[in-house]
Amino acid sequence: MFPLSGGLSALGRPVELAARAYFRSINEAGGIDGRKIEFIAETTDADPNRTRAAAESSVSRDHIFAMGRVTPFSPDLVPFLESKGVPFVGSTASTSRVYLAHHVSIGASIAPHARRCSFPYWFEKTHAKRIGVIYLDVPPAISYLRETRDVICPKIAGQVVASRAVQFTTTDYATILLFDAVEQRRAFFIVTDPRRR
């Protein structure tokens, strides 16, 4: 499942095309033990509710064998697939529950990514103690916000003093930044897709 339309389509389309090309190359080389792979792409419009609905449809209608990485997805997607015995290959992204019977983890979930990558790098460069977070209102970004606010900031003596949710349709970031500047926020950490920054 990919966001092939909507706010994250610029990120979803290249990944879907790459996955399609990869599976085509597997099939052209004879498949796996002579069996061809049917690659099915569903669009989610980067909507968590649509992601869950598409997963239910894929399981019941297409009788899928496995599901790959989905971004962003419903926070109960992996448990749903687990209940149906459908393997999920990828990180859970919006949850740290990566050790499930039918879950093959590839890469880090959001929590360790927040602890070890983007936020620590940003903090090292800014040394900000009072932090405003602007985040896209989807489960992975919400998880990133929680990890930053509840786990990372207490360790660095920092504090998330404000957080603002934005939608894919949000274009007026200036108003958000100016409002928070009046309240003397010292730095902003933005958790959204690259085209909105």
C-alpha positions as CSV (number, residue, x, y, z in Angstrom):
1,M,0.0,0.0,0.0
2,F,1.3,3.4,-1.1
3,P,0.1,7.0,-1.0
4,L,-0.2,7.2,-4.8
5,S,-2.4,10.2,-4.6
6,G,-2.7,12.9,-1.9
7,G,-0.1,14.7,0.1
8,L,2.6,12.1,0.1
9,S,2.2,10.9,-3.4
10,A,5.6,12.3,-4.4
11,L,7.1,9.9,-1.9
12,G,4.7,7.0,-2.6
13,R,4.9,6.8,-6.4
14,P,8.7,6.2,-6.7
15,V,8.6,3.5,-4.0
16,E,5.7,1.8,-5.7
17,L,7.5,1.9,-9.1
18,A,10.7,0.6,-7.6
19,A,8.9,-2.3,-5.9
20,R,7.0,-3.1,-9.1
21,A,10.2,-3.2,-11.1
22,Y,11.9,-5.4,-8.5
23,F,9.2,-8.0,-8.5
24,R,9.0,-7.9,-12.3
25,S,12.7,-8.7,-12.4
26,I,12.2,-11.6,-10.0
27,N,9.4,-13.0,-12.2
28,E,11.5,-12.5,-15.4
29,A,14.3,-14.5,-13.8
30,G,11.9,-17.4,-13.2
31,G,10.2,-16.3,-10.0
32,I,10.8,-18.1,-6.7
33,D,11.0,-21.9,-7.1
34,G,9.3,-21.4,-10.4
35,R,6.3,-19.5,-8.9
36,K,5.6,-16.0,-10.1
37,I,4.8,-13.1,-7.7
38,E,1.7,-11.1,-8.2
39,F,2.4,-7.6,-7.0
40,I,-0.7,-5.7,-6.0
41,A,-0.5,-1.9,-5.3
42,E,-3.2,-0.1,-3.4
43,T,-3.4,3.6,-2.9
44,T,-4.1,5.0,0.6
45,D,-3.9,8.7,-0.1
46,A,-1.8,8.7,3.1
47,D,-5.0,8.3,5.1
48,P,-4.8,6.0,8.1
49,N,-8.5,5.0,7.8
50,R,-8.1,4.2,4.1
51,T,-5.0,2.2,4.8
52,R,-6.9,-0.1,7.2
53,A,-9.8,-0.4,4.8
54,A,-7.5,-1.3,1.9
55,A,-5.7,-3.9,4.1
56,E,-9.1,-5.5,4.9
57,S,-10.0,-5.6,1.3
58,S,-6.6,-7.0,0.2
59,V,-6.9,-9.8,2.8
60,S,-10.5,-10.7,2.0
61,R,-10.6,-10.0,-1.8
62,D,-7.1,-10.6,-3.0
63,H,-6.1,-13.3,-0.4
64,I,-2.7,-11.7,-0.1
65,F,0.2,-13.8,1.1
66,A,2.1,-10.9,2.7
67,M,2.1,-7.1,2.9
68,G,5.0,-4.8,2.6
69,R,5.9,-1.4,4.1
70,V,3.1,1.1,4.2
71,T,3.5,4.8,5.0
72,P,1.7,6.2,6.8
73,F,-0.7,3.6,8.1
74,S,-3.4,2.9,10.6
75,P,-1.9,2.3,14.1
76,D,-3.8,-1.0,14.3
77,L,-2.7,-2.3,10.8
78,V,0.0,-4.7,12.0
79,P,-2.2,-6.2,14.8
80,F,-5.0,-6.6,12.2
81,L,-2.7,-8.5,9.8
82,E,-1.3,-10.5,12.8
83,S,-4.9,-11.6,13.6
84,K,-5.3,-12.8,10.0
85,G,-2.0,-14.6,9.9
86,V,-0.7,-12.4,7.1
87,P,3.0,-11.5,7.4
88,F,4.0,-7.9,7.4
89,V,7.5,-7.2,6.1
90,G,8.9,-3.8,7.2
91,S,9.1,-1.7,10.3
92,T,5.9,-0.9,12.2
93,A,6.9,2.8,12.0
94,S,4.2,4.2,14.3
95,T,4.7,1.7,17.1
96,S,7.7,0.0,18.8
97,R,5.9,-3.4,18.8
98,V,8.1,-5.0,16.2
99,Y,8.4,-8.5,17.6
100,L,5.2,-10.2,16.4
101,A,4.9,-13.8,15.1
102,H,4.1,-12.7,11.5
103,H,6.2,-9.5,11.4
104,V,9.5,-9.4,9.7
105,S,11.2,-6.2,10.8
106,I,13.3,-4.3,8.3
107,G,14.7,-1.1,9.5
108,A,13.9,0.8,12.7
109,S,10.5,1.8,13.9
110,I,9.8,5.5,14.6
111,A,10.9,5.4,18.3
112,P,14.5,4.3,17.7
113,H,14.7,6.5,14.6
114,A,13.7,9.5,16.7
115,R,16.2,8.6,19.5
116,R,19.2,8.0,17.2
117,C,18.8,10.0,14.0
118,S,16.9,13.2,13.1
119,F,16.1,14.7,16.5
120,P,19.6,14.2,18.1
121,Y,21.3,15.6,15.0
122,W,18.9,18.6,15.1
123,F,19.4,19.1,18.8
124,E,23.2,19.0,18.5
125,K,23.0,21.8,15.9
126,T,20.6,24.0,17.7
127,H,21.0,23.3,21.5
128,A,17.4,24.4,21.8
129,K,15.8,23.8,25.2
130,R,12.3,25.2,24.5
131,I,11.0,23.5,21.5
132,G,7.9,23.9,19.3
133,V,7.0,20.9,17.1
134,I,5.0,21.2,13.9
135,Y,3.8,17.7,12.9
136,L,1.7,16.1,10.2
137,D,-1.4,14.7,11.7
138,V,-0.7,11.0,10.8
139,P,0.2,8.1,13.1
140,P,4.0,8.0,12.4
141,A,4.5,11.7,12.9
142,I,2.3,11.6,16.1
143,S,4.5,8.8,17.4
144,Y,7.6,10.8,16.6
145,L,6.2,13.7,18.5
146,R,5.4,11.5,21.6
147,E,8.9,10.0,21.5
148,T,10.5,13.4,21.3
149,R,8.4,15.0,24.0
150,D,8.1,12.1,26.5
151,V,11.4,10.2,26.1
152,I,14.1,12.3,24.4
153,C,13.5,15.8,25.9
154,P,13.6,14.7,29.5
155,K,17.0,13.2,28.9
156,I,18.4,16.4,27.4
157,A,16.7,18.8,29.8
158,G,14.7,20.1,26.9
159,Q,10.9,20.7,26.7
160,V,8.3,20.6,24.0
161,V,6.5,23.8,25.0
162,A,4.0,23.7,22.1
163,S,3.0,21.4,19.3
164,R,0.8,22.1,16.3
165,A,-0.8,19.6,14.0
166,V,-0.9,20.3,10.3
167,Q,-2.7,18.6,7.4
168,F,-1.5,17.7,3.9
169,T,-3.5,20.7,2.8
170,T,-1.8,23.1,5.2
171,T,0.1,25.8,3.2
172,D,0.2,28.7,5.7
173,Y,3.2,27.8,7.9
174,A,4.0,31.5,8.4
175,T,1.0,32.1,10.6
176,I,1.9,29.1,12.8
177,L,5.5,30.2,13.2
178,L,4.6,33.9,13.9
179,F,2.1,32.9,16.5
180,D,4.6,30.8,18.3
181,A,7.3,33.4,18.0
182,V,5.1,35.8,20.0
183,E,5.1,33.2,22.7
184,Q,8.9,33.1,22.6
185,R,9.5,29.6,21.3
186,R,13.2,29.3,20.6
187,A,13.3,26.6,18.0
188,F,11.0,24.5,15.8
189,F,11.2,20.9,14.9
190,I,9.1,20.0,11.9
191,V,7.8,16.4,11.5
192,T,6.2,16.3,8.1
193,D,6.9,15.2,4.5
194,P,9.8,17.0,2.7
195,R,7.6,18.9,0.2
196,R,5.9,20.8,3.1
197,R,9.1,22.1,4.8
